[in-house]
Amino acid sequence: MAYVAGSSAGRDGTRPGPRGGDVPPAERTSLSARARDAVRQRIVDRRYPQGARLVEREVAEELRMSRVPVREALRALVGEGLLELLPHSGVRVRRLERADVEHLYEVWEPLAVQASRLAARRVARAAPGELPGTAALRSSLDRAEQAARADEGAREVAAHTAFHEDIVALSGNPMLARTMEQLSGQLQLLFGMREEPEHMRAQHAVMFRYIAAGDEESAAASTLLHVRDSRMVALRSLFEDA
């Protein structure tokens, strides 16, 4: 049976889009990106649960868009690994198996470590006050703490995801940023499914301290510890073992 979350239509900032076939390419790209963000958010917050079949027409009706940008959005999310093609037609939300989680961490670990190292290196080489990226990191940490105190899990996940994305942005490496973008949706999904122990939130603060100090090796080491702890927590939460 198709999964339809009709009650949530429009909550992602989507607006009624053109329903005709003559949509300018630039506008269609914008609509496709908006559709992709909306569907991705529904997957991450589990309004579209794992294994749910998504029907293009029904998703388009829910988002109040034409089917063309929705089709492009679903295709892009297949590429991100959040959706998978069904044998005959359509797509469904991908189920994360243990092997998927293991593979994700095998790829994320070296990238996250290198991002922290490069971010700290840029801070060390910058003139005082030149890099505003550290302020963004501090802001993400503050939002995560506020969300944790308010027991707002979705907002906390968003803040933790933003923290890691801010490190990548601060690294100044566009190729690393493009590579990490491919993992972003799966990481958000994973962060939302596992518990977030307090000591892991504290690890973010340690990572921030070393990056802001320009200590690249300590930043790399603290990130390695954090990612490996995150892996153990994810396996324990999702599969009841480490």
URBELBEL-V851544 format. One record per residue. N is the residue number from 0. RES is the residue in three letters. BURIAL is + if it has 9 or more other C-alpha atoms within 8 Angstrom, else -. Layout:
[[N RES BURIAL] [N RES BURIAL]]
This chain:
[[0 MET -] [1 ALA -] [2 TYR +] [3 VAL +] [4 ALA +] [5 GLY -] [6 SER -] [7 SER -] [8 ALA +] [9 GLY +] [10 ARG -] [11 ASP -] [12 GLY -] [13 THR +] [14 ARG -] [15 PRO -] [16 GLY -] [17 PRO -] [18 ARG -] [19 GLY -] [20 GLY -] [21 ASP -] [22 VAL -] [23 PRO -] [24 PRO -] [25 ALA -] [26 GLU -] [27 ARG +] [28 THR +] [29 SER -] [30 LEU +] [31 SER +] [32 ALA +] [33 ARG +] [34 ALA +] [35 ARG +] [36 ASP -] [37 ALA +] [38 VAL +] [39 ARG +] [40 GLN -] [41 ARG +] [42 ILE +] [43 VAL +] [44 ASP +] [45 ARG -] [46 ARG -] [47 TYR +] [48 PRO -] [49 GLN +] [50 GLY -] [51 ALA +] [52 ARG +] [53 LEU +] [54 VAL +] [55 GLU +] [56 ARG -] [57 GLU +] [58 VAL +] [59 ALA +] [60 GLU +] [61 GLU +] [62 LEU +] [63 ARG +] [64 MET +] [65 SER +] [66 ARG +] [67 VAL -] [68 PRO +] [69 VAL +] [70 ARG +] [71 GLU +] [72 ALA +] [73 LEU +] [74 ARG -] [75 ALA +] [76 LEU +] [77 VAL +] [78 GLY -] [79 GLU +] [80 GLY +] [81 LEU +] [82 LEU +] [83 GLU +] [84 LEU +] [85 LEU -] [86 PRO -] [87 HIS -] [88 SER -] [89 GLY +] [90 VAL +] [91 ARG +] [92 VAL +] [93 ARG +] [94 ARG -] [95 LEU -] [96 GLU -] [97 ARG -] [98 ALA -] [99 ASP -] [100 VAL +] [101 GLU +] [102 HIS -] [103 LEU +] [104 TYR +] [105 GLU -] [106 VAL -] [107 TRP +] [108 GLU +] [109 PRO -] [110 LEU +] [111 ALA +] [112 VAL +] [113 GLN +] [114 ALA +] [115 SER +] [116 ARG +] [117 LEU +] [118 ALA +] [119 ALA +] [120 ARG +] [121 ARG +] [122 VAL +] [123 ALA +] [124 ARG -] [125 ALA +] [126 ALA -] [127 PRO -] [128 GLY -] [129 GLU -] [130 LEU +] [131 PRO -] [132 GLY +] [133 THR +] [134 ALA -] [135 ALA +] [136 LEU +] [137 ARG +] [138 SER -] [139 SER +] [140 LEU +] [141 ASP -] [142 ARG +] [143 ALA +] [144 GLU +] [145 GLN -] [146 ALA +] [147 ALA +] [148 ARG -] [149 ALA -] [150 ASP -] [151 GLU +] [152 GLY +] [153 ALA -] [154 ARG +] [155 GLU +] [156 VAL +] [157 ALA +] [158 ALA +] [159 HIS +] [160 THR +] [161 ALA +] [162 PHE +] [163 HIS +] [164 GLU -] [165 ASP +] [166 ILE +] [167 VAL +] [168 ALA +] [169 LEU +] [170 SER +] [171 GLY +] [172 ASN -] [173 PRO -] [174 MET -] [175 LEU +] [176 ALA +] [177 ARG -] [178 THR -] [179 MET +] [180 GLU -] [181 GLN -] [182 LEU +] [183 SER -] [184 GLY +] [185 GLN +] [186 LEU +] [187 GLN +] [188 LEU +] [189 LEU +] [190 PHE +] [191 GLY +] [192 MET +] [193 ARG +] [194 GLU +] [195 GLU -] [196 PRO -] [197 GLU -] [198 HIS -] [199 MET +] [200 ARG +] [201 ALA -] [202 GLN +] [203 HIS +] [204 ALA +] [205 VAL +] [206 MET +] [207 PHE +] [208 ARG -] [209 TYR +] [210 ILE +] [211 ALA +] [212 ALA +] [213 GLY +] [214 ASP +] [215 GLU +] [216 GLU -] [217 SER -] [218 ALA +] [219 ALA +] [220 ALA +] [221 SER +] [222 THR +] [223 LEU +] [224 LEU -] [225 HIS +] [226 VAL +] [227 ARG +] [228 ASP +] [229 SER +] [230 ARG +] [231 MET +] [232 VAL +] [233 ALA +] [234 LEU +] [235 ARG +] [236 SER +] [237 LEU -] [238 PHE +] [239 GLU -] [240 ASP -] [241 ALA -]]
